[in-house]
Amino acid sequence: MQKAIQVFQGLPSIEPRDMIGLWTGRGIPSGHPLDGVLENLGWFGKRFTPEMRADALLFRLDDRRLVPIDPAKIPLRLALRLHKMGKTRAARNLFSYLQRGLLAKGPVASLRTISFQGVPSAAMVYDDQPIVDHFRRIDDRRVMGAMRIQEDDRIYFFELVRVDVP
């Protein structure tokens, strides 16, 4: 995790308006309990609107449709405790069955500037979970994210790549 923190801290900040659009994501292994879990469950990425709102968790419903999941419907502490199960085929199958019941009715997070370890940059604040995703620019098409859960010192790192939408 220390190496990932150093890489993240070495990246330049990004403005919230530069996050607007659709992004595909992937975890960056760093020893966090959620490493590999989101990918196993079919995580696609995130979508940010011009109103500075966000679909925080976009998943693939099938080969063509993306669906926003409401993180408020996910028991966060339980998910962290059962993280090993989240990497199994059984969890993937169960999640695909439960997806429709977890759908968000609209954006579930806000995009704004927040300091992380003294550097102000774009961040996504979840509405109903104690989570903030901090972002730093890798290049014109990629950002690195650092997900912080309140009262948990561990950081989940991920990369987002901008998707060109016709």
C-alpha positions in Angstrom: 0.0 0.0 0.0 2.9 2.4 0.7 4.1 2.2 -2.9 0.6 3.0 -4.2 0.3 6.0 -1.8 3.7 7.3 -3.0 2.6 7.0 -6.7 -0.7 8.7 -5.9 0.9 11.5 -4.0 3.3 12.1 -6.9 0.5 12.7 -9.4 -0.9 16.1 -10.2 -4.3 17.2 -9.1 -7.4 17.3 -11.4 -10.3 19.6 -11.4 -13.8 18.2 -10.9 -15.0 19.5 -14.3 -12.3 17.4 -15.9 -13.9 14.3 -14.5 -17.2 14.8 -16.4 -18.0 11.8 -18.6 -17.9 8.0 -18.6 -15.0 6.1 -17.1 -14.1 2.4 -17.1 -12.2 1.2 -14.0 -9.9 -1.4 -12.6 -8.5 -2.0 -9.2 -4.8 -1.5 -8.5 -3.7 -4.3 -6.2 -2.3 -2.9 -2.9 -3.3 -5.4 -0.2 -6.8 -3.8 0.4 -9.5 -6.4 1.2 -11.5 -5.2 -1.9 -8.7 -5.9 -4.3 -10.3 -8.0 -7.1 -13.8 -8.0 -5.6 -15.3 -5.3 -7.8 -13.8 -6.8 -11.0 -15.2 -10.2 -10.0 -18.7 -8.7 -9.6 -18.6 -7.1 -13.1 -17.7 -3.5 -12.1 -17.5 -1.2 -15.2 -16.5 2.1 -13.7 -18.1 5.5 -12.9 -20.0 8.3 -14.6 -19.8 12.0 -13.7 -22.4 14.6 -14.8 -22.0 18.3 -15.6 -24.1 19.0 -12.5 -21.2 17.5 -10.5 -23.1 14.4 -9.6 -22.0 10.8 -10.0 -23.0 7.2 -10.6 -20.4 5.9 -8.2 -20.7 2.2 -9.1 -21.6 1.3 -12.7 -21.8 -2.5 -13.4 -22.4 -4.4 -16.6 -25.9 -5.9 -16.6 -25.2 -7.7 -19.9 -22.9 -7.1 -22.8 -24.6 -3.8 -23.8 -26.2 -2.2 -20.7 -24.6 -0.4 -17.8 -26.5 -0.1 -14.6 -25.8 2.2 -11.6 -25.8 0.4 -8.3 -26.8 2.3 -5.1 -24.0 1.9 -2.6 -26.4 2.7 0.2 -27.9 -0.7 -0.3 -24.6 -2.5 0.2 -23.7 -3.3 3.8 -20.1 -1.9 3.7 -18.7 -3.3 6.9 -20.1 -6.8 6.1 -18.6 -6.6 2.6 -15.2 -5.8 4.0 -15.4 -8.7 6.5 -16.5 -11.1 3.8 -14.1 -9.9 1.1 -12.6 -13.3 0.3 -16.1 -14.5 -0.6 -16.5 -11.5 -2.9 -13.8 -13.0 -5.2 -15.7 -16.2 -5.8 -17.9 -17.4 -8.7 -20.8 -17.9 -6.2 -20.5 -14.2 -5.2 -20.5 -13.2 -8.9 -23.6 -15.3 -9.6 -25.4 -14.0 -6.5 -24.6 -10.4 -7.3 -25.9 -10.7 -10.8 -29.1 -12.1 -9.4 -29.4 -9.2 -6.8 -28.4 -6.4 -9.2 -31.9 -5.3 -10.1 -32.7 -4.8 -6.4 -29.6 -2.7 -5.9 -30.3 -0.2 -8.7 -29.8 3.5 -8.0 -32.7 5.8 -8.9 -30.2 8.5 -9.9 -26.7 9.8 -9.1 -25.5 8.8 -5.6 -22.5 11.0 -5.0 -21.2 14.5 -5.5 -18.0 15.7 -7.2 -16.0 18.5 -5.6 -12.5 19.6 -4.6 -11.2 18.1 -1.4 -7.6 18.0 0.0 -6.0 14.6 0.4 -2.7 14.7 2.4 -2.5 18.4 1.7 -3.2 18.4 -2.0 -6.5 19.7 -3.2 -8.0 17.7 -6.1 -11.3 16.3 -7.4 -13.0 14.0 -5.1 -16.3 12.1 -5.1 -18.3 12.1 -1.9 -20.9 9.3 -1.5 -24.3 10.5 -0.4 -25.2 7.7 2.0 -21.9 5.9 2.7 -18.9 7.1 4.7 -16.7 7.0 1.5 -14.7 9.6 -0.4 -12.9 8.7 -3.6 -9.9 11.1 -4.2 -8.6 11.5 -7.8 -5.3 12.5 -9.4 -4.4 12.8 -13.0 -2.1 10.2 -14.7 -2.5 11.6 -18.2 -5.2 13.1 -20.4 -7.2 9.9 -20.4 -6.5 8.3 -17.1 -6.8 9.1 -13.4 -5.8 7.2 -10.3 -8.3 7.0 -7.5 -7.9 6.4 -3.8 -11.0 5.3 -1.9 -11.1 6.2 1.8 -13.7 4.8 4.1 -14.3 6.8 7.3 -12.7 5.2 10.4 -10.6 2.8 8.2 -7.0 3.5 7.5 -6.8 1.2 4.5 -7.0 2.7 1.0 -8.4 1.0 -2.0 -6.6 2.2 -5.2 -8.0 2.1 -8.7 -7.5 3.5 -12.1 -10.2 5.1 -14.3 -9.8 5.4 -18.1 -12.1 7.9 -20.0 -14.5 6.2 -22.4 -15.2 7.9 -25.7 -19.0 8.0 -26.1 -20.3 8.6 -29.6 
